[in-house]
Each structure stands twice: as structure tokens, then as C-alpha cells.
Amino acid sequence: MSVETPLRVGLSLASFNNVAPYRLLPPRTPIEFISGDPSALASQMARGDLDACLLPTGAFAALEGSFTPLGPYGIGCRGHVLSVRIFSQVPVQDLLEEGRTIYVTPRSTTSRLLISELFLLEFGQRPAITADRAAADARVIIGDEAMDLSREEWRWPVARDLGQWWFQQTRLPFIFAQWVTRRTLGPDATRSLQAWIEENLAHAETEQGRTRMAELAVQSGWSPAMGRLYYERIHYRFTPEHFAGLDLFLRNVRLFDEASQGYAGAL
């Protein structure tokens, strides 16, 4: 009797509470979960090391043709997302002045592309991005770090939620990550993964599921009320409106990439 080889599935780093609804119920088929930051998971998907992944949309252009979307599932928002923010010591438009820079966490390809796209949409100019966190005039922070009120950035005078900024500019939702599989994954494995995702999302809508997610939020130092608000803001199933937002984002990424000769090409 042969032993079924576990599927290798990438999930964002365990400390990211936004993936909690996908961790409520165990899969019915053998799965080896691979944790990592969004950018690291994108690199593993590019190398063919993963069978499926909650793939950051900032990696879609670079990986085009190598994956298949796994249903209308992922992480998105329509307006405030709470956990993707830019904090600045000067007004946002002043970040375009010569010598001003923005630090963007290397954990996220999507946020790096999104902040540049937002500046272009509102101000017609791309900001200067730096790897020097200490010297930067502003910082883009994601995940649970962006929700940590003890961080020094929360004492800075300016903060913007990137999900809300995108909605103000486009009137469309934004998709930060979408479930995908490698193109060669078989139909049985694909159906099994989709069933597991559906079971988890259905469970997340029950009283038991909501209680479990609230417990996870409290374990992260949040209040139950903050946990409820956070999960209400995030969208895990997508509509045609979400995909219209994704199409616009990716279309702009490709245009910006051509203009900058490969800006979005690296993971």
C-alpha cells in the first residue's frame, strides 16, 4: 500500500492573524504546511517548491503562466484593512520631495508595488524606496506589526491605511493575496484543497469559528472587539468587483514595470 505524498502548501507567517480562517479545521488530505513571509512564499512558488500557495498579488506579474487560481479565495478588503499601513513623519505628499524616502518591509512584494501605485495615482509620481529603515521618513508596515500600538510608528503624526487609500483612488476592492496552485497539480488534489478552504471559511462564519478567531486575536494582545473588527474588514471570498480591482492593479504594475525596466520583475 503506497503512502500518499503530502501536498506542500504555503501559508503566510504564523504570526499573521489574517490567515486565521484558513487554519480553523485540519485538511482531510495529507498537507505539509510551509510557513513564511509573503515574499518568501512567492519565491518558493517560483522555484516550484510548493503545490499551492496563498500567493501575494504583487508576485503575479513575475510568475504569470506558472500558476492557476484556486477559486475566488484569498485575502482582500474594500476600504480599511487595518493591517497594511504607511506611517510618516511628514505629510504624505511631502515624501516626494528630494531626499525623502520610504522604507517598505521586505516581507511583502505587494505592499512595495501598491505604495508606488498609490503615489502615482494621486500625485503622478513614484516615491523613493529605501532599505534603510532608520533613515526613512516613512515606513510601510504589514500584518500584526501594523496593528501593534506599542510601536514607535504609532506616535508619528501621519498614518494611512493602504486598503482605504486604494479604495479612495479607484472605488474598487483590493486583493492582497489569492489562493493558487501550480499548473500541473492534478484535479483530485485541486478539488481536495478547494473543499478544505470552503470548509474553513464556512466554519469561520459559525459561532464556534468566530469564537476561535477571537481567541487567536486575544493571544496576539488585541481586545476581542478589535479582533472582531479586524476579521469583519478582511474579505476571504471574492466577487467580480474584487477581480476588477485586481485587474486594475496588475495592469498598472505591468505599465509601471515597462516604464521602469523591470521594477516589478523581482520577487
C-alpha positions, 0 to 999 in steps of 0.5 A: 500500500503506497503512502500518499505524498503530502501536498506542500502548501504555503501559508503566510507567517504564523504570526499573521492573524489574517490567515486565521480562517484558513487554519480553523479545521485540519485538511482531510488530505495529507498537507505539509504546511510551509510557513513564511513571509509573503515574499518568501512564499512567492519565491518558493512558488517560483522555484516550484517548491510548493503545490499551492500557495496563498500567493501575494498579488504583487508576485503575479506579474513575475510568475504569470503562466506558472500558476492557476487560481484556486477559486475566488479565495484569498485575502482582500478588503474594500476600504480599511484593512487595518493591517497594511499601513504607511506611517510618516513623519511628514505629510504624505505628499511631502515624501516626494520631495528630494531626499525623502524616502520610504522604507517598505518591509521586505516581507511583502512584494505587494505592499512595495508595488501598491505604495508606488501605485498609490503615489502615482495615482494621486500625485503622478509620481513614484516615491523613493524606496529605501532599505534603510529603515532608520533613515526613512521618513516613512515606513510601510508596515504589514500584518500584526506589526501594523496593528501593534500600538506599542510601536514607535510608528504609532506616535508619528503624526501621519498614518494611512491605511493602504486598503482605504487609500486604494479604495479612495483612488479607484472605488474598487476592492483590493486583493492582497493575496489569492489562493493558487496552485501550480499548473500541473497539480492534478484535479483530485488534489485541486478539488481536495484543497478547494473543499478544505478552504470552503470548509474553513471559511464556512466554519469561520462564519459559525459561532464556534469559528468566530469564537476561535478567531477571537481567541487567536486575536486575544493571544496576539494582545488585541481586545476581542472587539478589535479582533472582531473588527479586524476579521469583519474588514478582511474579505476571504471570498471574492466577487467580480468587483474584487477581480476588477480591482485586481485587474486594475492593479496588475495592469498598472504594475505591468505599465509601471514595470515597462516604464521602469525596466523591470521594477516589478520583475523581482520577487 
